[in-house]
Amino acid sequence: MSQGCIFCQIARKEKQAYLVYEDEKCMAFLDAYPVTEGHTLVIPKEHYENIYEIPEDNLAHVIKICKKIALDYQHIFQTIGLNIIQSNGIAAKQTVFHFHIHLVPRYEQDGLTLFRHHFPRRENDLLTVYNKILNFQKKLK
């Protein structure tokens, strides 16, 4: 655990949070600055800065708990959808450098707009990216 990390402090029960789930490996609590009703963060109790650091078994457990909470929230809040958001690094707007997943319940006319980008699609750009990925995967074999 990291001493200065607010999520580690919550995991150690040094900082207050509205816990909605906890087990030996992870916990979930309401986001302090929710964008919709029920906006929840799911974190591993151990400190991992991002997706690149978290071991796969811990990641799988966190995702399993995300699904459990998502199913519960369908009944509790009568949601019509859910955004699952996980950011890594400053460029991706990560602000707390402890791996976490946002569960953002969605409601009819909630006013939240995500991923409304209207960039031109160029087929040759897609092909270039696709070939980079294939070439990397071939090197791994």
Rosetta constraint file for C-alpha pairs under 8 A:
AtomPair CA 1 CA 5 HARMONIC 7.99 0.50
AtomPair CA 1 CA 8 HARMONIC 5.85 0.50
AtomPair CA 1 CA 45 HARMONIC 7.98 0.50
AtomPair CA 1 CA 46 HARMONIC 5.73 0.50
AtomPair CA 1 CA 47 HARMONIC 4.93 0.50
AtomPair CA 2 CA 8 HARMONIC 6.12 0.50
AtomPair CA 2 CA 47 HARMONIC 6.40 0.50
AtomPair CA 3 CA 8 HARMONIC 7.06 0.50
AtomPair CA 3 CA 9 HARMONIC 7.18 0.50
AtomPair CA 4 CA 8 HARMONIC 7.80 0.50
AtomPair CA 4 CA 9 HARMONIC 7.65 0.50
AtomPair CA 5 CA 9 HARMONIC 6.30 0.50
AtomPair CA 5 CA 96 HARMONIC 7.67 0.50
AtomPair CA 5 CA 97 HARMONIC 7.55 0.50
AtomPair CA 5 CA 98 HARMONIC 7.23 0.50
AtomPair CA 6 CA 10 HARMONIC 6.26 0.50
AtomPair CA 6 CA 15 HARMONIC 7.51 0.50
AtomPair CA 6 CA 96 HARMONIC 7.73 0.50
AtomPair CA 7 CA 11 HARMONIC 6.13 0.50
AtomPair CA 7 CA 43 HARMONIC 7.76 0.50
AtomPair CA 7 CA 96 HARMONIC 7.86 0.50
AtomPair CA 7 CA 98 HARMONIC 6.66 0.50
AtomPair CA 8 CA 12 HARMONIC 6.12 0.50
AtomPair CA 8 CA 45 HARMONIC 6.83 0.50
AtomPair CA 8 CA 46 HARMONIC 7.40 0.50
AtomPair CA 8 CA 47 HARMONIC 6.63 0.50
AtomPair CA 8 CA 98 HARMONIC 7.86 0.50
AtomPair CA 9 CA 13 HARMONIC 6.11 0.50
AtomPair CA 9 CA 14 HARMONIC 5.04 0.50
AtomPair CA 9 CA 15 HARMONIC 5.50 0.50
AtomPair CA 10 CA 14 HARMONIC 5.75 0.50
AtomPair CA 10 CA 15 HARMONIC 4.74 0.50
AtomPair CA 10 CA 16 HARMONIC 6.33 0.50
AtomPair CA 10 CA 17 HARMONIC 6.63 0.50
AtomPair CA 11 CA 27 HARMONIC 7.41 0.50
AtomPair CA 11 CA 45 HARMONIC 5.56 0.50
AtomPair CA 17 CA 29 HARMONIC 6.25 0.50
AtomPair CA 17 CA 30 HARMONIC 7.15 0.50
AtomPair CA 18 CA 29 HARMONIC 5.20 0.50
AtomPair CA 18 CA 30 HARMONIC 5.55 0.50
AtomPair CA 19 CA 27 HARMONIC 7.24 0.50
AtomPair CA 19 CA 28 HARMONIC 5.81 0.50
AtomPair CA 19 CA 29 HARMONIC 4.19 0.50
AtomPair CA 19 CA 30 HARMONIC 6.71 0.50
AtomPair CA 20 CA 27 HARMONIC 7.74 0.50
AtomPair CA 20 CA 28 HARMONIC 5.58 0.50
AtomPair CA 20 CA 29 HARMONIC 5.26 0.50
AtomPair CA 20 CA 30 HARMONIC 7.19 0.50
AtomPair CA 21 CA 27 HARMONIC 5.38 0.50
AtomPair CA 21 CA 28 HARMONIC 4.94 0.50
AtomPair CA 21 CA 29 HARMONIC 6.93 0.50
AtomPair CA 22 CA 26 HARMONIC 5.92 0.50
AtomPair CA 22 CA 27 HARMONIC 4.17 0.50
AtomPair CA 22 CA 28 HARMONIC 6.37 0.50
AtomPair CA 23 CA 27 HARMONIC 6.36 0.50
AtomPair CA 24 CA 45 HARMONIC 7.85 0.50
AtomPair CA 25 CA 44 HARMONIC 5.87 0.50
AtomPair CA 25 CA 45 HARMONIC 5.64 0.50
AtomPair CA 25 CA 46 HARMONIC 7.51 0.50
AtomPair CA 25 CA 58 HARMONIC 7.46 0.50
AtomPair CA 25 CA 61 HARMONIC 7.81 0.50
AtomPair CA 26 CA 42 HARMONIC 7.20 0.50
AtomPair CA 26 CA 43 HARMONIC 5.59 0.50
AtomPair CA 26 CA 44 HARMONIC 4.17 0.50
AtomPair CA 26 CA 45 HARMONIC 4.89 0.50
AtomPair CA 26 CA 46 HARMONIC 7.99 0.50
AtomPair CA 26 CA 61 HARMONIC 7.98 0.50
AtomPair CA 26 CA 62 HARMONIC 6.62 0.50
AtomPair CA 27 CA 42 HARMONIC 5.83 0.50
AtomPair CA 27 CA 43 HARMONIC 5.62 0.50
AtomPair CA 27 CA 44 HARMONIC 6.50 0.50
AtomPair CA 27 CA 45 HARMONIC 6.71 0.50
AtomPair CA 28 CA 40 HARMONIC 6.62 0.50
AtomPair CA 28 CA 41 HARMONIC 5.45 0.50
AtomPair CA 28 CA 42 HARMONIC 4.24 0.50
AtomPair CA 28 CA 43 HARMONIC 6.28 0.50
AtomPair CA 29 CA 40 HARMONIC 5.53 0.50
AtomPair CA 29 CA 41 HARMONIC 5.49 0.50
AtomPair CA 29 CA 42 HARMONIC 6.71 0.50
AtomPair CA 30 CA 34 HARMONIC 7.56 0.50
AtomPair CA 30 CA 38 HARMONIC 6.70 0.50
AtomPair CA 30 CA 39 HARMONIC 5.95 0.50
AtomPair CA 30 CA 40 HARMONIC 4.31 0.50
AtomPair CA 30 CA 41 HARMONIC 6.13 0.50
AtomPair CA 31 CA 39 HARMONIC 5.71 0.50
AtomPair CA 31 CA 40 HARMONIC 5.12 0.50
AtomPair CA 31 CA 41 HARMONIC 5.88 0.50
AtomPair CA 34 CA 38 HARMONIC 7.44 0.50
AtomPair CA 34 CA 39 HARMONIC 5.24 0.50
AtomPair CA 34 CA 40 HARMONIC 7.79 0.50
AtomPair CA 35 CA 39 HARMONIC 6.49 0.50
AtomPair CA 35 CA 104 HARMONIC 7.42 0.50
AtomPair CA 35 CA 112 HARMONIC 7.54 0.50
AtomPair CA 36 CA 104 HARMONIC 6.50 0.50
AtomPair CA 36 CA 105 HARMONIC 6.43 0.50
AtomPair CA 36 CA 106 HARMONIC 7.06 0.50
AtomPair CA 36 CA 110 HARMONIC 7.38 0.50
AtomPair CA 36 CA 112 HARMONIC 7.99 0.50
AtomPair CA 37 CA 105 HARMONIC 6.88 0.50
AtomPair CA 38 CA 73 HARMONIC 7.65 0.50
AtomPair CA 38 CA 77 HARMONIC 7.72 0.50
AtomPair CA 38 CA 104 HARMONIC 6.98 0.50
AtomPair CA 38 CA 105 HARMONIC 6.23 0.50
AtomPair CA 39 CA 102 HARMONIC 7.01 0.50
AtomPair CA 39 CA 103 HARMONIC 5.68 0.50
AtomPair CA 39 CA 104 HARMONIC 4.68 0.50
AtomPair CA 39 CA 105 HARMONIC 6.21 0.50
AtomPair CA 40 CA 102 HARMONIC 5.80 0.50
AtomPair CA 40 CA 103 HARMONIC 5.12 0.50
AtomPair CA 40 CA 104 HARMONIC 6.67 0.50
AtomPair CA 41 CA 100 HARMONIC 6.30 0.50
AtomPair CA 41 CA 101 HARMONIC 5.52 0.50
AtomPair CA 41 CA 102 HARMONIC 4.74 0.50
AtomPair CA 41 CA 103 HARMONIC 6.24 0.50
AtomPair CA 42 CA 62 HARMONIC 6.88 0.50
AtomPair CA 42 CA 65 HARMONIC 7.84 0.50
AtomPair CA 42 CA 66 HARMONIC 6.83 0.50
AtomPair CA 42 CA 100 HARMONIC 5.57 0.50
AtomPair CA 42 CA 101 HARMONIC 5.19 0.50
AtomPair CA 42 CA 102 HARMONIC 6.64 0.50
AtomPair CA 42 CA 103 HARMONIC 7.69 0.50
AtomPair CA 43 CA 62 HARMONIC 6.90 0.50
AtomPair CA 43 CA 98 HARMONIC 7.77 0.50
AtomPair CA 43 CA 99 HARMONIC 6.32 0.50
AtomPair CA 43 CA 100 HARMONIC 4.65 0.50
AtomPair CA 43 CA 101 HARMONIC 6.65 0.50
AtomPair CA 44 CA 48 HARMONIC 7.85 0.50
AtomPair CA 44 CA 58 HARMONIC 7.09 0.50
AtomPair CA 44 CA 62 HARMONIC 6.62 0.50
AtomPair CA 44 CA 99 HARMONIC 7.19 0.50
AtomPair CA 44 CA 100 HARMONIC 7.35 0.50
AtomPair CA 47 CA 98 HARMONIC 5.93 0.50
AtomPair CA 47 CA 99 HARMONIC 7.37 0.50
AtomPair CA 48 CA 53 HARMONIC 5.63 0.50
AtomPair CA 48 CA 54 HARMONIC 5.43 0.50
AtomPair CA 48 CA 97 HARMONIC 7.92 0.50
AtomPair CA 48 CA 98 HARMONIC 5.47 0.50
AtomPair CA 48 CA 99 HARMONIC 5.56 0.50
AtomPair CA 49 CA 53 HARMONIC 6.40 0.50
AtomPair CA 49 CA 54 HARMONIC 7.65 0.50
AtomPair CA 49 CA 97 HARMONIC 4.91 0.50
AtomPair CA 49 CA 98 HARMONIC 4.32 0.50
AtomPair CA 49 CA 99 HARMONIC 5.18 0.50
AtomPair CA 50 CA 54 HARMONIC 6.54 0.50
AtomPair CA 50 CA 87 HARMONIC 7.89 0.50
AtomPair CA 50 CA 88 HARMONIC 5.61 0.50
AtomPair CA 50 CA 89 HARMONIC 7.61 0.50
AtomPair CA 50 CA 97 HARMONIC 6.85 0.50
AtomPair CA 50 CA 98 HARMONIC 6.29 0.50
AtomPair CA 50 CA 99 HARMONIC 4.58 0.50
AtomPair CA 50 CA 100 HARMONIC 7.83 0.50
AtomPair CA 51 CA 88 HARMONIC 6.80 0.50
AtomPair CA 51 CA 99 HARMONIC 6.55 0.50
AtomPair CA 54 CA 58 HARMONIC 6.60 0.50
AtomPair CA 54 CA 59 HARMONIC 6.32 0.50
AtomPair CA 54 CA 99 HARMONIC 7.52 0.50
AtomPair CA 55 CA 59 HARMONIC 6.24 0.50
AtomPair CA 56 CA 60 HARMONIC 6.02 0.50
AtomPair CA 57 CA 61 HARMONIC 6.29 0.50
AtomPair CA 58 CA 62 HARMONIC 6.27 0.50
AtomPair CA 59 CA 63 HARMONIC 6.21 0.50
AtomPair CA 60 CA 64 HARMONIC 6.15 0.50
AtomPair CA 61 CA 65 HARMONIC 6.35 0.50
AtomPair CA 62 CA 66 HARMONIC 6.22 0.50
AtomPair CA 63 CA 67 HARMONIC 6.37 0.50
AtomPair CA 64 CA 68 HARMONIC 6.46 0.50
AtomPair CA 65 CA 69 HARMONIC 6.19 0.50
AtomPair CA 66 CA 70 HARMONIC 6.02 0.50
AtomPair CA 66 CA 103 HARMONIC 7.35 0.50
AtomPair CA 67 CA 71 HARMONIC 6.15 0.50
AtomPair CA 68 CA 72 HARMONIC 6.31 0.50
AtomPair CA 69 CA 73 HARMONIC 6.07 0.50
AtomPair CA 70 CA 74 HARMONIC 6.43 0.50
AtomPair CA 70 CA 82 HARMONIC 7.48 0.50
AtomPair CA 70 CA 103 HARMONIC 7.41 0.50
AtomPair CA 71 CA 75 HARMONIC 7.07 0.50
AtomPair CA 72 CA 76 HARMONIC 6.21 0.50
AtomPair CA 73 CA 77 HARMONIC 5.47 0.50
AtomPair CA 73 CA 78 HARMONIC 7.03 0.50
AtomPair CA 73 CA 79 HARMONIC 6.86 0.50
AtomPair CA 73 CA 105 HARMONIC 7.53 0.50
AtomPair CA 74 CA 78 HARMONIC 4.89 0.50
AtomPair CA 74 CA 79 HARMONIC 5.02 0.50
AtomPair CA 74 CA 80 HARMONIC 7.52 0.50
AtomPair CA 75 CA 79 HARMONIC 7.60 0.50
AtomPair CA 79 CA 105 HARMONIC 6.06 0.50
AtomPair CA 79 CA 106 HARMONIC 5.65 0.50
AtomPair CA 79 CA 107 HARMONIC 5.47 0.50
AtomPair CA 80 CA 105 HARMONIC 7.81 0.50
AtomPair CA 80 CA 106 HARMONIC 5.80 0.50
AtomPair CA 80 CA 107 HARMONIC 5.46 0.50
AtomPair CA 80 CA 108 HARMONIC 6.86 0.50
AtomPair CA 81 CA 105 HARMONIC 6.15 0.50
AtomPair CA 81 CA 106 HARMONIC 4.76 0.50
AtomPair CA 81 CA 107 HARMONIC 6.79 0.50
AtomPair CA 82 CA 103 HARMONIC 6.76 0.50
AtomPair CA 82 CA 104 HARMONIC 5.52 0.50
AtomPair CA 82 CA 105 HARMONIC 4.49 0.50
AtomPair CA 82 CA 106 HARMONIC 5.20 0.50
AtomPair CA 83 CA 102 HARMONIC 7.72 0.50
AtomPair CA 83 CA 103 HARMONIC 5.99 0.50
AtomPair CA 83 CA 104 HARMONIC 4.98 0.50
AtomPair CA 83 CA 105 HARMONIC 6.48 0.50
AtomPair CA 83 CA 106 HARMONIC 7.19 0.50
AtomPair CA 84 CA 101 HARMONIC 6.76 0.50
AtomPair CA 84 CA 102 HARMONIC 5.63 0.50
AtomPair CA 84 CA 103 HARMONIC 4.95 0.50
AtomPair CA 84 CA 104 HARMONIC 6.37 0.50
AtomPair CA 85 CA 101 HARMONIC 5.78 0.50
AtomPair CA 85 CA 102 HARMONIC 4.97 0.50
AtomPair CA 85 CA 103 HARMONIC 6.71 0.50
AtomPair CA 85 CA 104 HARMONIC 7.79 0.50
AtomPair CA 86 CA 100 HARMONIC 6.45 0.50
AtomPair CA 86 CA 101 HARMONIC 4.84 0.50
AtomPair CA 86 CA 102 HARMONIC 6.27 0.50
AtomPair CA 87 CA 92 HARMONIC 5.48 0.50
AtomPair CA 87 CA 93 HARMONIC 6.52 0.50
AtomPair CA 87 CA 94 HARMONIC 5.23 0.50
AtomPair CA 87 CA 101 HARMONIC 7.91 0.50
AtomPair CA 88 CA 92 HARMONIC 5.67 0.50
AtomPair CA 88 CA 93 HARMONIC 7.41 0.50
AtomPair CA 88 CA 94 HARMONIC 5.56 0.50
AtomPair CA 88 CA 99 HARMONIC 7.98 0.50
AtomPair CA 89 CA 93 HARMONIC 6.54 0.50
AtomPair CA 89 CA 94 HARMONIC 5.23 0.50
AtomPair CA 89 CA 97 HARMONIC 7.78 0.50
AtomPair CA 90 CA 94 HARMONIC 5.28 0.50
AtomPair CA 90 CA 95 HARMONIC 7.02 0.50
AtomPair CA 106 CA 110 HARMONIC 6.78 0.50
AtomPair CA 121 CA 125 HARMONIC 7.86 0.50
AtomPair CA 122 CA 126 HARMONIC 6.60 0.50
AtomPair CA 123 CA 127 HARMONIC 6.23 0.50
AtomPair CA 124 CA 128 HARMONIC 6.12 0.50
AtomPair CA 125 CA 129 HARMONIC 6.29 0.50
AtomPair CA 126 CA 130 HARMONIC 6.01 0.50
AtomPair CA 127 CA 131 HARMONIC 6.09 0.50
AtomPair CA 128 CA 132 HARMONIC 6.32 0.50
AtomPair CA 129 CA 133 HARMONIC 6.41 0.50
AtomPair CA 130 CA 134 HARMONIC 6.28 0.50
AtomPair CA 131 CA 135 HARMONIC 5.99 0.50
AtomPair CA 132 CA 136 HARMONIC 6.23 0.50
AtomPair CA 133 CA 137 HARMONIC 6.21 0.50
AtomPair CA 134 CA 138 HARMONIC 6.16 0.50
AtomPair CA 135 CA 139 HARMONIC 6.42 0.50
AtomPair CA 136 CA 140 HARMONIC 6.60 0.50
AtomPair CA 137 CA 141 HARMONIC 6.76 0.50
